[in-house]
Amino acid sequence: MIRLKNCPHCGGEVMLCRLNTVVSAAEFSIVCTGCGLETRIYANPMANCCFDMGEAVRSITEKWNRRDGEDGQHEERQK
């Protein structure tokens, strides 16, 4: 089961969407239903350089759920 953290910007509920594309690939998106913050990932199971669909969902979930300062991760912010 996929568990997504609430939006880091507004704390709103989020949803994972699969966007249909014209080609055989798929695009996945996580969108906040409150403020509209969104992140996307493109999956093409036919290309060696890209994720398959399962990997794409895992990757976008990990990226969305990662927060600055967690698990030793720290992203410097410009002042």
PDB file as gemmi writes it, atoms N, CA and C in Angstrom:
CRYST1    1.000    1.000    1.000  90.00  90.00  90.00 P 1                      
ATOM      1  N   MET A   1       0.837  -1.179   0.000  1.00  0.00           N  
ATOM      2  CA  MET A   1       0.000   0.000   0.000  1.00  0.00           C  
ATOM      3  C   MET A   1       0.886   1.248   0.000  1.00  0.00           C  
ATOM      4  N   ILE A   2       0.540   2.204  -0.803  1.00  0.00           N  
ATOM      5  CA  ILE A   2       1.295   3.450  -0.907  1.00  0.00           C  
ATOM      6  C   ILE A   2       0.784   4.436   0.132  1.00  0.00           C  
ATOM      7  N   ARG A   3       1.703   4.975   0.921  1.00  0.00           N  
ATOM      8  CA  ARG A   3       1.339   5.983   1.912  1.00  0.00           C  
ATOM      9  C   ARG A   3       2.047   7.281   1.550  1.00  0.00           C  
ATOM     10  N   LEU A   4       1.266   8.314   1.348  1.00  0.00           N  
ATOM     11  CA  LEU A   4       1.811   9.620   0.991  1.00  0.00           C  
ATOM     12  C   LEU A   4       1.643  10.582   2.153  1.00  0.00           C  
ATOM     13  N   LYS A   5       2.693  11.335   2.422  1.00  0.00           N  
ATOM     14  CA  LYS A   5       2.597  12.382   3.436  1.00  0.00           C  
ATOM     15  C   LYS A   5       1.743  13.521   2.897  1.00  0.00           C  
ATOM     16  N   ASN A   6       1.171  14.277   3.821  1.00  0.00           N  
ATOM     17  CA  ASN A   6       0.414  15.463   3.414  1.00  0.00           C  
ATOM     18  C   ASN A   6       1.351  16.465   2.755  1.00  0.00           C  
ATOM     19  N   CYS A   7       0.785  17.450   2.116  1.00  0.00           N  
ATOM     20  CA  CYS A   7       1.537  18.468   1.394  1.00  0.00           C  
ATOM     21  C   CYS A   7       2.518  19.186   2.325  1.00  0.00           C  
ATOM     22  N   PRO A   8       3.790  19.308   1.911  1.00  0.00           N  
ATOM     23  CA  PRO A   8       4.764  20.017   2.738  1.00  0.00           C  
ATOM     24  C   PRO A   8       4.530  21.527   2.755  1.00  0.00           C  
ATOM     25  N   HIS A   9       3.757  22.023   1.819  1.00  0.00           N  
ATOM     26  CA  HIS A   9       3.502  23.465   1.723  1.00  0.00           C  
ATOM     27  C   HIS A   9       2.321  23.892   2.590  1.00  0.00           C  
ATOM     28  N   CYS A  10       1.178  23.204   2.432  1.00  0.00           N  
ATOM     29  CA  CYS A  10      -0.033  23.639   3.141  1.00  0.00           C  
ATOM     30  C   CYS A  10      -0.591  22.599   4.100  1.00  0.00           C  
ATOM     31  N   GLY A  11      -0.051  21.368   4.081  1.00  0.00           N  
ATOM     32  CA  GLY A  11      -0.561  20.308   4.951  1.00  0.00           C  
ATOM     33  C   GLY A  11      -1.794  19.612   4.408  1.00  0.00           C  
ATOM     34  N   GLY A  12      -2.186  19.946   3.183  1.00  0.00           N  
ATOM     35  CA  GLY A  12      -3.397  19.378   2.584  1.00  0.00           C  
ATOM     36  C   GLY A  12      -3.247  17.927   2.170  1.00  0.00           C  
ATOM     37  N   GLU A  13      -4.376  17.309   1.884  1.00  0.00           N  
ATOM     38  CA  GLU A  13      -4.421  15.936   1.380  1.00  0.00           C  
ATOM     39  C   GLU A  13      -3.844  15.908  -0.034  1.00  0.00           C  
ATOM     40  N   VAL A  14      -3.227  14.779  -0.392  1.00  0.00           N  
ATOM     41  CA  VAL A  14      -2.651  14.632  -1.729  1.00  0.00           C  
ATOM     42  C   VAL A  14      -3.180  13.368  -2.387  1.00  0.00           C  
ATOM     43  N   MET A  15      -3.036  13.310  -3.703  1.00  0.00           N  
ATOM     44  CA  MET A  15      -3.434  12.105  -4.423  1.00  0.00           C  
ATOM     45  C   MET A  15      -2.412  11.780  -5.504  1.00  0.00           C  
ATOM     46  N   LEU A  16      -2.240  10.485  -5.741  1.00  0.00           N  
ATOM     47  CA  LEU A  16      -1.360   9.979  -6.792  1.00  0.00           C  
ATOM     48  C   LEU A  16      -2.207   9.737  -8.027  1.00  0.00           C  
ATOM     49  N   CYS A  17      -1.778  10.282  -9.153  1.00  0.00           N  
ATOM     50  CA  CYS A  17      -2.527  10.154 -10.406  1.00  0.00           C  
ATOM     51  C   CYS A  17      -1.636   9.554 -11.482  1.00  0.00           C  
ATOM     52  N   ARG A  18      -2.230   8.769 -12.345  1.00  0.00           N  
ATOM     53  CA  ARG A  18      -1.534   8.315 -13.549  1.00  0.00           C  
ATOM     54  C   ARG A  18      -2.130   9.088 -14.710  1.00  0.00           C  
ATOM     55  N   LEU A  19      -1.278   9.809 -15.409  1.00  0.00           N  
ATOM     56  CA  LEU A  19      -1.725  10.614 -16.536  1.00  0.00           C  
ATOM     57  C   LEU A  19      -1.529   9.817 -17.815  1.00  0.00           C  
ATOM     58  N   ASN A  20      -2.521   9.761 -18.635  1.00  0.00           N  
ATOM     59  CA  ASN A  20      -2.415   9.037 -19.906  1.00  0.00           C  
ATOM     60  C   ASN A  20      -1.607   9.857 -20.900  1.00  0.00           C  
ATOM     61  N   THR A  21      -0.751   9.167 -21.631  1.00  0.00           N  
ATOM     62  CA  THR A  21       0.049   9.815 -22.659  1.00  0.00           C  
ATOM     63  C   THR A  21      -0.243   9.160 -24.001  1.00  0.00           C  
ATOM     64  N   VAL A  22       0.176   9.799 -25.056  1.00  0.00           N  
ATOM     65  CA  VAL A  22      -0.085   9.304 -26.407  1.00  0.00           C  
ATOM     66  C   VAL A  22       0.754   8.067 -26.717  1.00  0.00           C  
ATOM     67  N   VAL A  23       1.952   8.010 -26.188  1.00  0.00           N  
ATOM     68  CA  VAL A  23       2.853   6.886 -26.458  1.00  0.00           C  
ATOM     69  C   VAL A  23       2.656   5.798 -25.412  1.00  0.00           C  
ATOM     70  N   SER A  24       3.487   4.759 -25.453  1.00  0.00           N  
ATOM     71  CA  SER A  24       3.332   3.628 -24.537  1.00  0.00           C  
ATOM     72  C   SER A  24       3.794   3.938 -23.116  1.00  0.00           C  
ATOM     73  N   ALA A  25       4.350   5.087 -22.910  1.00  0.00           N  
ATOM     74  CA  ALA A  25       4.835   5.464 -21.588  1.00  0.00           C  
ATOM     75  C   ALA A  25       3.694   6.015 -20.741  1.00  0.00           C  
ATOM     76  N   ALA A  26       3.977   6.239 -19.466  1.00  0.00           N  
ATOM     77  CA  ALA A  26       2.991   6.820 -18.555  1.00  0.00           C  
ATOM     78  C   ALA A  26       3.660   7.916 -17.753  1.00  0.00           C  
ATOM     79  N   GLU A  27       2.866   8.831 -17.295  1.00  0.00           N  
ATOM     80  CA  GLU A  27       3.365   9.893 -16.435  1.00  0.00           C  
ATOM     81  C   GLU A  27       2.568   9.822 -15.139  1.00  0.00           C  
ATOM     82  N   PHE A  28       3.287   9.867 -14.012  1.00  0.00           N  
ATOM     83  CA  PHE A  28       2.649   9.841 -12.706  1.00  0.00           C  
ATOM     84  C   PHE A  28       2.816  11.199 -12.056  1.00  0.00           C  
ATOM     85  N   SER A  29       1.815  11.582 -11.280  1.00  0.00           N  
ATOM     86  CA  SER A  29       1.816  12.884 -10.638  1.00  0.00           C  
ATOM     87  C   SER A  29       1.268  12.741  -9.228  1.00  0.00           C  
ATOM     88  N   ILE A  30       1.846  13.477  -8.286  1.00  0.00           N  
ATOM     89  CA  ILE A  30       1.269  13.616  -6.951  1.00  0.00           C  
ATOM     90  C   ILE A  30       0.857  15.066  -6.833  1.00  0.00           C  
ATOM     91  N   VAL A  31      -0.415  15.281  -6.499  1.00  0.00           N  
ATOM     92  CA  VAL A  31      -0.986  16.625  -6.478  1.00  0.00           C  
ATOM     93  C   VAL A  31      -1.658  16.878  -5.137  1.00  0.00           C  
ATOM     94  N   CYS A  32      -1.422  18.066  -4.578  1.00  0.00           N  
ATOM     95  CA  CYS A  32      -2.108  18.492  -3.363  1.00  0.00           C  
ATOM     96  C   CYS A  32      -3.491  19.006  -3.746  1.00  0.00           C  
ATOM     97  N   THR A  33      -4.516  18.502  -3.069  1.00  0.00           N  
ATOM     98  CA  THR A  33      -5.877  18.947  -3.359  1.00  0.00           C  
ATOM     99  C   THR A  33      -6.171  20.308  -2.738  1.00  0.00           C  
ATOM    100  N   GLY A  34      -5.275  20.773  -1.851  1.00  0.00           N  
ATOM    101  CA  GLY A  34      -5.470  22.072  -1.222  1.00  0.00           C  
ATOM    102  C   GLY A  34      -4.870  23.218  -2.017  1.00  0.00           C  
ATOM    103  N   CYS A  35      -3.556  23.148  -2.257  1.00  0.00           N  
ATOM    104  CA  CYS A  35      -2.867  24.279  -2.893  1.00  0.00           C  
ATOM    105  C   CYS A  35      -2.422  24.001  -4.326  1.00  0.00           C  
ATOM    106  N   GLY A  36      -2.521  22.744  -4.772  1.00  0.00           N  
ATOM    107  CA  GLY A  36      -2.156  22.421  -6.147  1.00  0.00           C  
ATOM    108  C   GLY A  36      -0.687  22.095  -6.362  1.00  0.00           C  
ATOM    109  N   LEU A  37       0.131  22.073  -5.293  1.00  0.00           N  
ATOM    110  CA  LEU A  37       1.537  21.693  -5.432  1.00  0.00           C  
ATOM    111  C   LEU A  37       1.599  20.319  -6.094  1.00  0.00           C  
ATOM    112  N   GLU A  38       2.530  20.165  -7.041  1.00  0.00           N  
ATOM    113  CA  GLU A  38       2.565  18.935  -7.828  1.00  0.00           C  
ATOM    114  C   GLU A  38       3.997  18.527  -8.138  1.00  0.00           C  
ATOM    115  N   THR A  39       4.220  17.215  -8.193  1.00  0.00           N  
ATOM    116  CA  THR A  39       5.469  16.658  -8.684  1.00  0.00           C  
ATOM    117  C   THR A  39       5.115  15.544  -9.658  1.00  0.00           C  
ATOM    118  N   ARG A  40       5.942  15.357 -10.690  1.00  0.00           N  
ATOM    119  CA  ARG A  40       5.663  14.364 -11.733  1.00  0.00           C  
ATOM    120  C   ARG A  40       6.892  13.506 -12.005  1.00  0.00           C  
ATOM    121  N   ILE A  41       6.629  12.310 -12.538  1.00  0.00           N  
ATOM    122  CA  ILE A  41       7.694  11.438 -13.020  1.00  0.00           C  
ATOM    123  C   ILE A  41       7.170  10.718 -14.259  1.00  0.00           C  
ATOM    124  N   TYR A  42       8.055  10.495 -15.215  1.00  0.00           N  
ATOM    125  CA  TYR A  42       7.723   9.876 -16.496  1.00  0.00           C  
ATOM    126  C   TYR A  42       8.243   8.446 -16.485  1.00  0.00           C  
ATOM    127  N   ALA A  43       7.420   7.492 -16.858  1.00  0.00           N  
ATOM    128  CA  ALA A  43       7.833   6.087 -16.891  1.00  0.00           C  
ATOM    129  C   ALA A  43       7.667   5.535 -18.295  1.00  0.00           C  
ATOM    130  N   ASN A  44       8.715   4.915 -18.808  1.00  0.00           N  
ATOM    131  CA  ASN A  44       8.645   4.292 -20.125  1.00  0.00           C  
ATOM    132  C   ASN A  44       9.213   2.884 -20.012  1.00  0.00           C  
ATOM    133  N   PRO A  45       8.359   1.875 -19.898  1.00  0.00           N  
ATOM    134  CA  PRO A  45       8.847   0.507 -19.734  1.00  0.00           C  
ATOM    135  C   PRO A  45       9.592  -0.032 -20.950  1.00  0.00           C  
ATOM    136  N   MET A  46       9.483   0.630 -22.095  1.00  0.00           N  
ATOM    137  CA  MET A  46      10.143   0.159 -23.306  1.00  0.00           C  
ATOM    138  C   MET A  46      11.574   0.683 -23.444  1.00  0.00           C  
ATOM    139  N   ALA A  47      11.946   1.652 -22.620  1.00  0.00           N  
ATOM    140  CA  ALA A  47      13.283   2.251 -22.723  1.00  0.00           C  
ATOM    141  C   ALA A  47      14.146   1.797 -21.554  1.00  0.00           C  
ATOM    142  N   ASN A  48      15.372   1.446 -21.832  1.00  0.00           N  
ATOM    143  CA  ASN A  48      16.278   0.992 -20.784  1.00  0.00           C  
ATOM    144  C   ASN A  48      16.657   2.095 -19.815  1.00  0.00           C  
ATOM    145  N   CYS A  49      16.587   3.335 -20.258  1.00  0.00           N  
ATOM    146  CA  CYS A  49      17.070   4.437 -19.435  1.00  0.00           C  
ATOM    147  C   CYS A  49      16.023   4.950 -18.447  1.00  0.00           C  
ATOM    148  N   CYS A  50      14.804   4.463 -18.529  1.00  0.00           N  
ATOM    149  CA  CYS A  50      13.729   5.001 -17.697  1.00  0.00           C  
ATOM    150  C   CYS A  50      13.164   3.935 -16.770  1.00  0.00           C  
ATOM    151  N   PHE A  51      12.357   4.379 -15.835  1.00  0.00           N  
ATOM    152  CA  PHE A  51      11.728   3.492 -14.871  1.00  0.00           C  
ATOM    153  C   PHE A  51      10.647   2.635 -15.513  1.00  0.00           C  
ATOM    154  N   ASP A  52      10.424   1.434 -14.959  1.00  0.00           N  
ATOM    155  CA  ASP A  52       9.183   0.754 -15.297  1.00  0.00           C  
ATOM    156  C   ASP A  52       8.106   1.360 -14.395  1.00  0.00           C  
ATOM    157  N   MET A  53       6.868   0.989 -14.573  1.00  0.00           N  
ATOM    158  CA  MET A  53       5.785   1.670 -13.864  1.00  0.00           C  
ATOM    159  C   MET A  53       5.849   1.485 -12.353  1.00  0.00           C  
ATOM    160  N   GLY A  54       6.181   0.275 -11.901  1.00  0.00           N  
ATOM    161  CA  GLY A  54       6.310   0.036 -10.458  1.00  0.00           C  
ATOM    162  C   GLY A  54       7.419   0.872  -9.852  1.00  0.00           C  
ATOM    163  N   GLU A  55       8.557   0.938 -10.533  1.00  0.00           N  
ATOM    164  CA  GLU A  55       9.674   1.753 -10.059  1.00  0.00           C  
ATOM    165  C   GLU A  55       9.309   3.228 -10.069  1.00  0.00           C  
ATOM    166  N   ALA A  56       8.551   3.655 -11.057  1.00  0.00           N  
ATOM    167  CA  ALA A  56       8.145   5.060 -11.141  1.00  0.00           C  
ATOM    168  C   ALA A  56       7.276   5.441  -9.948  1.00  0.00           C  
ATOM    169  N   VAL A  57       6.328   4.580  -9.596  1.00  0.00           N  
ATOM    170  CA  VAL A  57       5.459   4.860  -8.447  1.00  0.00           C  
ATOM    171  C   VAL A  57       6.278   4.894  -7.164  1.00  0.00           C  
ATOM    172  N   ARG A  58       7.185   3.932  -6.982  1.00  0.00           N  
ATOM    173  CA  ARG A  58       8.041   3.931  -5.785  1.00  0.00           C  
ATOM    174  C   ARG A  58       8.911   5.183  -5.740  1.00  0.00           C  
ATOM    175  N   SER A  59       9.488   5.552  -6.869  1.00  0.00           N  
ATOM    176  CA  SER A  59      10.379   6.709  -6.918  1.00  0.00           C  
ATOM    177  C   SER A  59       9.647   8.009  -6.600  1.00  0.00           C  
ATOM    178  N   ILE A  60       8.489   8.227  -7.222  1.00  0.00           N  
ATOM    179  CA  ILE A  60       7.768   9.477  -6.979  1.00  0.00           C  
ATOM    180  C   ILE A  60       7.260   9.533  -5.534  1.00  0.00           C  
ATOM    181  N   THR A  61       6.868   8.377  -4.979  1.00  0.00           N  
ATOM    182  CA  THR A  61       6.419   8.332  -3.587  1.00  0.00           C  
ATOM    183  C   THR A  61       7.561   8.686  -2.647  1.00  0.00           C  
ATOM    184  N   GLU A  62       8.750   8.109  -2.877  1.00  0.00           N  
ATOM    185  CA  GLU A  62       9.914   8.416  -2.044  1.00  0.00           C  
ATOM    186  C   GLU A  62      10.280   9.891  -2.137  1.00  0.00           C  
ATOM    187  N   LYS A  63      10.262  10.444  -3.337  1.00  0.00           N  
ATOM    188  CA  LYS A  63      10.607  11.860  -3.505  1.00  0.00           C  
ATOM    189  C   LYS A  63       9.596  12.758  -2.809  1.00  0.00           C  
ATOM    190  N   TRP A  64       8.310  12.441  -2.940  1.00  0.00           N  
ATOM    191  CA  TRP A  64       7.278  13.264  -2.307  1.00  0.00           C  
ATOM    192  C   TRP A  64       7.393  13.195  -0.786  1.00  0.00           C  
ATOM    193  N   ASN A  65       7.608  12.006  -0.253  1.00  0.00           N  
ATOM    194  CA  ASN A  65       7.623  11.818   1.197  1.00  0.00           C  
ATOM    195  C   ASN A  65       8.893  12.323   1.866  1.00  0.00           C  
ATOM    196  N   ARG A  66       9.969  12.534   1.117  1.00  0.00           N  
ATOM    197  CA  ARG A  66      11.222  13.016   1.702  1.00  0.00           C  
ATOM    198  C   ARG A  66      11.054  14.478   2.105  1.00  0.00           C  
ATOM    199  N   ARG A  67      11.479  14.772   3.316  1.00  0.00           N  
ATOM    200  CA  ARG A  67      11.407  16.141   3.821  1.00  0.00           C  
ATOM    201  C   ARG A  67      12.809  16.601   4.197  1.00  0.00           C  
ATOM    202  N   ASP A  68      13.065  17.872   4.017  1.00  0.00           N  
ATOM    203  CA  ASP A  68      14.360  18.464   4.339  1.00  0.00           C  
ATOM    204  C   ASP A  68      14.723  18.151   5.787  1.00  0.00           C  
ATOM    205  N   GLY A  69      15.929  17.627   5.996  1.00  0.00           N  
ATOM    206  CA  GLY A  69      16.418  17.335   7.334  1.00  0.00           C  
ATOM    207  C   GLY A  69      16.122  15.931   7.827  1.00  0.00           C  
ATOM    208  N   GLU A  70      15.315  15.160   7.125  1.00  0.00           N  
ATOM    209  CA  GLU A  70      15.020  13.791   7.531  1.00  0.00           C  
ATOM    210  C   GLU A  70      16.085  12.838   7.010  1.00  0.00           C  
ATOM    211  N   ASP A  71      16.377  11.813   7.789  1.00  0.00           N  
ATOM    212  CA  ASP A  71      17.314  10.760   7.390  1.00  0.00           C  
ATOM    213  C   ASP A  71      18.655  11.312   6.922  1.00  0.00           C  
ATOM    214  N   GLY A  72      19.126  12.356   7.576  1.00  0.00           N  
ATOM    215  CA  GLY A  72      20.409  12.930   7.218  1.00  0.00           C  
ATOM    216  C   GLY A  72      20.384  13.754   5.955  1.00  0.00           C  
ATOM    217  N   GLN A  73      19.232  13.888   5.326  1.00  0.00           N  
ATOM    218  CA  GLN A  73      19.113  14.688   4.109  1.00  0.00           C  
ATOM    219  C   GLN A  73      18.986  16.152   4.493  1.00  0.00           C  
ATOM    220  N   HIS A  74      19.729  16.982   3.829  1.00  0.00           N  
ATOM    221  CA  HIS A  74      19.606  18.420   4.060  1.00  0.00           C  
ATOM    222  C   HIS A  74      19.887  19.137   2.758  1.00  0.00           C  
ATOM    223  N   GLU A  75      18.963  19.938   2.370  1.00  0.00           N  
ATOM    224  CA  GLU A  75      19.154  20.728   1.162  1.00  0.00           C  
ATOM    225  C   GLU A  75      19.386  22.166   1.576  1.00  0.00           C  
ATOM    226  N   GLU A  76      20.521  22.728   1.163  1.00  0.00           N  
ATOM    227  CA  GLU A  76      20.800  24.120   1.505  1.00  0.00           C  
ATOM    228  C   GLU A  76      19.849  25.041   0.783  1.00  0.00           C  
ATOM    229  N   ARG A  77      19.419  26.023   1.492  1.00  0.00           N  
ATOM    230  CA  ARG A  77      18.516  27.008   0.910  1.00  0.00           C  
ATOM    231  C   ARG A  77      19.283  28.305   0.706  1.00  0.00           C  
ATOM    232  N   GLN A  78      19.038  28.935  -0.421  1.00  0.00           N  
ATOM    233  CA  GLN A  78      19.684  30.213  -0.695  1.00  0.00           C  
ATOM    234  C   GLN A  78      18.940  31.312   0.029  1.00  0.00           C  
ATOM    235  N   LYS A  79      19.705  32.270   0.539  1.00  0.00           N  
ATOM    236  CA  LYS A  79      19.087  33.394   1.254  1.00  0.00           C  
ATOM    237  C   LYS A  79      18.919  34.567   0.347  1.00  0.00           C  
TER     238      LYS A  79                                                      
END                                                                             
